[in-house]
Amino acid sequence: MKKLFLFLLLLPGCIYYNTLYNAQKYCDEKNYSRSLEKCKKILERYPKSKYVDDAIFLMGKNYYHLNKPDEARQNFKKIVDYFPESPFRYESYLFLGKIALEKKNESEAAIFLERASQSNDPDIIIETFKTKLELYLLTEEPEKVIEEGQNFIKKYSRNLAEAYYLIGDANRLIGKNDEALKMYKNALKESSRLPSGKLILNLADLYVEMDSLSKALSIIEKGKVNDTLSLLKGKILMQKGNLEEAIKPLESAGKKKDSLGVVARYHIGEIKELQGDTSGALESYKKAESLGNFEGISRKVRARKEIIENIDLLKKLSEKEEEEEEETEQIQEKKDSSYIFFRIGEIYYLDLNERNKAVGWYKKVQEQFPGSQYAPKAIFTLLNIELNENLTSSQEANKLFTILEEKYPNTKYTEKAKELYESCLQDTIGTRE
């Protein structure tokens, strides 16, 4: 009877430790959701256990790895606020520093990492040191990254790949590409623990920046295939002129329903245009547009799409498909070919920053539609482009200004041109003085 009583007394403790053991086991196996379930069960059933901080800390780790930083932060904060003697205190500070860094809260990250560095655990100290290097990169202190990174390499024999990688990033920030390349290569040699995809991406991207496209492709082949590397591979093959070969990796990256997918679809559209397949290009731009709005790249997608649609309108107008019963509503709204020519130039200039193509379309407005309301506007824009590039009057600028004065003397664009000329003249005098 006594043995039975003792067994019943010890049973809750056995269950508690068994559940905690399984929670830790699942976390080690990267089954974070299952581990989280076990942790919650422990806190529900044994909220007053003296080992409750084990479960809270483990919950923080699980949430962190499940990419739920806010929930992770709550649990790590509980450790440092309510369990000051917990063996997980310093590691909690480390995770809080990492979360703050990811949220780009530099001041908070610095505070937490400084507290984590007071640990006696070498693993925590090393990880804190490395995370501080990431913080210095974020706060744009590349020289500090290089100096502290070199100290790290001298002091420790672990995590060297991360240190080399961050020193490489720092050198790249200050334009020392040769030194950055050396550091990335060192990181690659030590990369058993560094996520190689990120390293391969930066190394390949650096080779592209240094115009070593073949080397960039060679490095990409060493990495594990992922969408980001597929996108970069497609872009490199485009630069090399291997358009057909570039489509396959871009199609792979284009399956993503995010900004990366939009970029990939955009480049596929560019390739189709270069191949003369405007309908294929338009289809690709429409697919990219359907993926959502992602700031700059989506603006470019809309711009390319509008150019193709406008060129299609011009073809229809030139073929005289303008009979009222056959016209589309869009053609009825934009019968003025001079507007379409001007609008295409505007898109190339303002949205795509392709100066030469923009100039070509503006000149078409000037030459083919001299009597339209868009002619003086096109000439003024050409004048503006010319003055911006040469910073002072040039022969071409003088020619454009003369055309405005003689052919369009009473337009607002001629008045604007006079103001622009006077401004450029004053800037030139000020520079000389």
VOGU-3710 file (C-alpha; in Angstrom, 3 decimals, decimal comma):
1> mkklflflll> 0,000/0,000/0,000  2,853/2,368/0,905  4,597/1,612/-2,393  1,413/2,440/-4,299  1,073/5,745/-2,422  4,688/6,677/-3,202  4,180/5,788/-6,858  1,083/8,016/-7,040  3,016/10,811/-5,342  5,871/10,626/-7,818
11> lpgciyyntl> 3,692/10,127/-10,879  2,955/13,833/-11,613  6,667/14,609/-11,479  7,462/11,763/-13,859  4,833/12,970/-16,292  6,157/16,529/-15,981  9,743/15,583/-16,788  8,658/13,234/-19,539  6,635/15,997/-21,188  9,514/18,465/-20,833
21> ynaqkycdek> 11,940/15,904/-22,221  9,697/15,383/-25,263  9,296/19,144/-25,734  13,084/19,549/-25,817  13,456/16,511/-28,093  10,938/17,899/-30,611  12,670/21,277/-30,553  16,059/19,652/-31,230  14,450/17,775/-34,135  13,113/21,125/-35,461
31> nysrslekck> 9,537/20,003/-34,952  8,768/23,346/-33,339  4,975/23,151/-33,516  4,904/19,812/-31,681  7,380/21,086/-29,115  5,185/24,144/-28,572  2,183/21,933/-27,858  4,145/20,086/-25,169  5,312/23,354/-23,579  1,778/24,709/-23,399
41> kilerypksk> 0,623/21,463/-21,793  3,324/21,806/-19,123  2,306/25,377/-18,274  -1,369/24,451/-18,148  -0,889/21,463/-15,846  2,100/22,587/-13,737  1,990/26,426/-13,615  3,765/26,560/-10,229  6,583/24,154/-10,895  10,038/25,442/-10,014
51> yvddaiflmg> 11,107/24,403/-13,511  8,409/26,400/-15,296  11,104/28,684/-16,755  12,323/25,680/-18,795  8,977/25,538/-20,586  8,702/29,315/-21,036  12,199/29,560/-22,516  11,536/26,603/-24,812  8,298/28,263/-25,968  10,309/31,365/-26,853
61> knyyhlnkpd> 12,736/29,288/-28,926  9,913/27,498/-30,713  8,133/30,745/-31,557  11,426/32,257/-32,746  12,096/29,381/-35,136  8,469/29,458/-36,311  9,091/33,076/-37,364  6,753/34,523/-34,740  9,055/37,148/-33,194  6,412/38,949/-31,115
71> earqnfkkiv> 5,310/35,766/-29,341  8,957/34,730/-28,904  9,815/38,113/-27,398  6,986/37,851/-24,846  8,346/34,562/-23,526  11,987/35,651/-23,424  10,936/38,841/-21,609  9,141/36,719/-19,001  12,425/34,922/-18,316  14,507/38,087/-17,801
81> dyfpespfry> 11,750/39,954/-15,916  10,378/37,233/-13,624  13,136/34,614/-13,409  16,345/36,579/-12,703  18,117/33,457/-11,426  17,118/31,274/-14,371  19,938/29,465/-16,189  18,227/30,665/-19,409  18,551/34,350/-18,546  21,568/35,208/-20,696
91> esylflgkia> 20,424/33,154/-23,660  17,065/34,941/-23,428  18,924/38,271/-23,651  20,698/36,921/-26,739  17,402/36,011/-28,423  15,878/39,366/-27,434  18,890/41,056/-29,071  18,429/39,010/-32,235  14,714/39,859/-32,402  15,417/43,571/-31,885
101> lekkneseaa> 18,063/43,384/-34,623  15,616/41,754/-37,041  13,116/44,513/-36,268  15,901/47,072/-36,870  15,618/48,418/-33,321  19,340/49,112/-32,977  19,346/50,710/-29,507  17,329/47,884/-27,938  19,463/45,265/-29,696  22,632/46,861/-28,310
111> iflerasqsn> 21,273/46,791/-24,736  20,194/43,149/-24,856  23,380/41,958/-26,554  25,525/43,741/-23,982  23,658/41,915/-21,206  23,997/38,601/-23,042  27,764/39,122/-23,326  28,039/38,903/-19,504  27,336/35,156/-19,704  29,993/32,613/-18,780
121> dpdiiietfk> 28,743/30,181/-21,417  31,212/30,195/-24,364  28,473/29,303/-26,854  26,379/32,296/-25,808  29,433/34,585/-25,820  30,421/33,519/-29,353  26,879/33,886/-30,730  26,531/37,280/-29,029  29,834/38,462/-30,517  28,727/37,402/-33,989
131> tklelyllte> 25,320/39,068/-33,566  27,056/42,292/-32,534  28,880/42,248/-35,875  25,477/42,086/-37,594  24,360/45,047/-35,487  27,393/47,096/-36,562  26,502/46,370/-40,187  22,945/47,548/-39,586  24,157/50,761/-37,942  26,503/51,345/-40,891
141> epekvieegq> 29,763/50,897/-39,010  31,656/48,709/-41,521  35,093/49,617/-40,142  33,987/48,395/-36,714  32,738/45,142/-38,258  36,113/44,586/-39,909  38,096/45,363/-36,753  35,899/43,365/-34,366  35,512/40,565/-36,915  39,274/40,138/-37,143
151> nfikkysrnl> 39,421/40,022/-33,322  36,734/37,339/-33,393  38,732/35,215/-35,855  41,870/35,466/-33,706  39,996/34,584/-30,527  37,643/31,796/-31,564  37,846/28,701/-33,728  34,060/28,337/-34,195  31,560/30,343/-36,234  34,410/31,576/-38,430
161> aeayyligda> 32,294/31,354/-41,571  29,816/33,892/-40,164  32,642/36,244/-39,176  34,312/36,054/-42,595  30,940/36,543/-44,265  30,125/39,675/-42,242  33,613/41,106/-42,781  33,033/40,531/-46,507  29,758/42,456/-46,353  31,505/45,293/-44,498
171> nrligkndea> 34,292/45,519/-47,089  31,716/45,568/-49,846  29,925/48,473/-48,158  33,051/50,608/-48,335  33,840/49,591/-51,909  36,691/47,153/-51,187  35,399/44,447/-53,497  38,686/42,537/-53,774  38,905/42,222/-49,991  35,200/41,318/-49,833
181> lkmyknalke> 35,804/38,562/-52,380  38,668/37,200/-50,294  36,480/37,140/-47,151  33,559/35,445/-48,929  35,908/32,751/-50,231  37,232/32,209/-46,705  33,636/31,943/-45,485  32,912/29,358/-48,169  35,806/27,219/-46,914  34,458/27,402/-43,354
191> ssrlpsgkli> 30,779/27,241/-44,308  29,686/24,026/-42,618  27,523/26,068/-40,225  26,705/29,135/-42,340  23,544/29,031/-44,468  25,370/28,624/-47,765  22,499/29,980/-49,859  22,999/33,478/-48,477  26,776/33,267/-48,883  26,529/31,889/-52,423
201> lnladlyvem> 24,072/34,653/-53,322  26,348/37,443/-52,055  29,442/35,926/-53,633  27,717/35,475/-56,996  26,234/38,967/-56,778  29,706/40,388/-56,099  31,090/38,610/-59,173  28,276/40,201/-61,205  29,214/43,604/-59,815  32,809/42,918/-60,848
211> dslskalsii> 31,652/41,880/-64,371  32,743/38,264/-63,854  29,497/36,708/-65,079  30,926/33,265/-65,829  32,400/33,032/-62,318  29,057/34,136/-60,873  27,286/31,316/-62,717  29,921/28,832/-61,570  29,373/29,837/-57,923  25,580/29,568/-58,257
221> ekgkvndtls> 25,951/25,980/-59,463  27,664/25,140/-56,141  24,683/26,318/-54,118  21,476/24,546/-53,230  18,788/25,503/-55,735  16,396/28,113/-54,370  14,207/30,844/-55,828  16,595/33,712/-55,082  19,517/31,969/-56,789  17,260/31,001/-59,712
231> llkgkilmqk> 16,350/34,661/-60,164  19,990/35,748/-60,071  20,955/32,992/-62,516  18,265/34,143/-64,930  19,413/37,756/-64,697  23,049/36,773/-65,325  22,111/34,687/-68,365  20,148/37,693/-69,676  23,240/39,879/-69,295  25,268/37,285/-71,177
241> gnleeaikpl> 22,693/37,351/-73,979  21,524/33,764/-73,385  17,871/34,763/-73,463  16,286/31,383/-74,136  18,426/29,738/-71,469  17,491/32,465/-68,962  13,756/31,748/-69,147  13,883/28,406/-67,282  15,377/29,690/-63,981  13,202/32,799/-64,192
251> esagkkkdsl> 10,092/30,648/-64,666  11,098/28,709/-61,560  11,474/31,905/-59,505  8,297/33,303/-61,088  6,195/30,719/-59,263  6,672/32,663/-56,049  3,677/34,824/-55,145  5,725/37,686/-53,742  8,060/40,460/-54,896  10,629/37,900/-56,056
261> gvvaryhige> 8,015/36,332/-58,336  7,128/39,776/-59,698  10,780/40,511/-60,520  11,147/37,158/-62,279  7,974/37,686/-64,321  9,156/41,195/-65,198  12,434/39,861/-66,627  10,589/37,157/-68,567  8,512/39,950/-70,096  11,700/41,817/-71,028
271> ikelqgdtsg> 13,071/38,686/-72,739  9,839/38,187/-74,675  10,025/41,796/-75,855  13,624/41,336/-77,003  12,517/38,232/-78,880  9,722/40,190/-80,567  6,982/38,284/-78,760  4,931/41,256/-77,500  1,863/39,147/-76,712  4,017/36,822/-74,571
281> alesykkaes> 5,581/39,852/-72,884  2,173/41,355/-72,147  0,998/38,056/-70,663  4,049/37,920/-68,389  3,559/41,518/-67,226  -0,106/40,791/-66,476  0,887/37,751/-64,402  3,397/39,897/-62,519  0,760/42,565/-61,919  -1,674/39,975/-60,551
291> lgnfegisrk> 0,810/38,994/-57,816  0,279/42,278/-55,957  1,789/45,711/-55,550  5,468/45,760/-54,549  6,563/49,395/-54,874  9,269/50,037/-57,495  9,131/46,759/-59,410  5,346/46,859/-59,745  5,623/50,370/-61,144  8,012/49,084/-63,796
301> vrarkeiien> 5,665/46,196/-64,586  2,756/48,598/-65,121  4,971/50,845/-67,230  6,075/48,037/-69,587  2,515/46,792/-69,831  1,209/50,257/-70,725  3,908/50,746/-73,371  2,931/47,513/-75,140  -0,762/48,410/-74,948  -0,069/51,894/-76,333
311> idllkklsek> 2,052/50,552/-79,186  -0,775/48,146/-79,978  -3,150/51,120/-80,096  -0,833/52,925/-82,492  -0,849/49,912/-84,802  -4,623/49,832/-84,792  -4,819/53,533/-85,508  -2,266/53,316/-88,321  -4,273/50,501/-89,894  -7,306/52,799/-89,789
321> eeeeeeeteq> -9,426/50,520/-87,658  -11,347/53,551/-86,449  -14,877/52,990/-87,651  -17,268/53,840/-84,833  -18,946/50,422/-84,626  -15,598/48,606/-84,508  -13,673/50,849/-82,157  -12,970/49,770/-78,613  -13,750/52,161/-75,808  -10,028/52,523/-75,148
331> iqekkdssyi> -9,301/53,639/-78,724  -12,150/56,146/-78,553  -10,582/57,681/-75,469  -7,087/57,858/-77,006  -7,488/58,660/-80,683  -4,713/61,249/-80,513  -1,592/59,456/-81,728  0,601/62,360/-80,585  -0,582/61,737/-77,018  0,285/58,041/-77,271
341> ffrigeiyyl> 3,765/58,810/-78,618  4,324/61,343/-75,846  2,966/59,017/-73,161  5,323/56,201/-74,230  8,256/58,614/-73,994  7,053/59,718/-70,575  6,888/56,139/-69,313  10,394/55,363/-70,540  11,744/58,541/-68,950  9,895/58,757/-65,625
351> dlnernkavg> 9,045/55,134/-64,788  11,802/53,091/-66,415  14,661/55,603/-66,444  15,567/54,586/-70,013  16,741/57,926/-71,321  17,643/56,984/-74,897  14,297/55,324/-75,622  12,457/58,250/-74,057  14,352/60,734/-76,229  13,497/58,716/-79,335
361> wykkvqeqfp> 9,753/58,870/-78,630  9,820/62,568/-77,689  11,600/63,323/-80,981  8,905/61,408/-82,858  6,302/63,731/-81,310  8,383/66,763/-82,332  8,944/65,557/-85,890  5,683/63,747/-86,740  3,165/65,891/-84,850  4,526/69,479/-84,913
371> gsqyapkaif> 1,001/70,912/-84,771  -0,162/68,936/-81,737  -0,424/70,271/-78,197  2,181/67,705/-77,131  4,921/68,951/-79,484  6,080/71,926/-77,342  5,832/69,747/-74,221  8,014/67,068/-75,860  10,579/69,668/-76,994  10,689/71,204/-73,509
381> tllnielnen> 11,250/67,742/-71,994  14,081/67,098/-74,462  15,593/70,459/-73,486  15,290/69,584/-69,820  16,998/66,207/-70,358  19,807/67,867/-72,320  20,445/70,549/-69,690  20,312/68,050/-66,818  22,946/65,900/-68,487  25,280/68,698/-69,568
391> ltssqeankl> 24,560/70,982/-66,576  24,891/73,977/-68,887  23,661/75,046/-72,296  24,850/72,991/-75,254  24,450/73,222/-79,002  21,526/70,763/-78,902  19,922/72,648/-76,005  20,268/75,964/-77,868  18,673/74,384/-80,923  15,693/73,087/-78,934
401> ftileekypn> 15,233/76,442/-77,197  15,264/78,265/-80,545  12,576/75,904/-81,911  10,357/76,634/-78,903  10,817/80,412/-79,242  10,195/80,481/-82,989  7,447/77,861/-83,439  5,683/77,956/-80,077  6,262/81,491/-78,732  3,062/81,778/-76,678
411> tkytekakel> 3,056/78,439/-74,882  3,767/77,868/-71,205  6,581/75,508/-72,205  8,493/78,329/-73,871  8,146/80,388/-70,689  9,333/77,425/-68,623  12,286/76,999/-71,001  13,348/80,627/-70,408  13,212/80,098/-66,636  15,200/76,872/-66,970
421> yesclqdtig> 17,866/78,589/-69,080  18,206/81,457/-66,593  18,495/78,980/-63,705  21,227/77,021/-65,514  23,085/80,256/-66,298  23,017/81,342/-62,635  24,224/77,898/-61,513  27,101/78,106/-63,995  28,135/81,586/-62,782  27,861/80,459/-59,138
431> tre> 30,097/77,461/-59,831  32,750/79,614/-61,501  32,779/82,078/-58,596
//
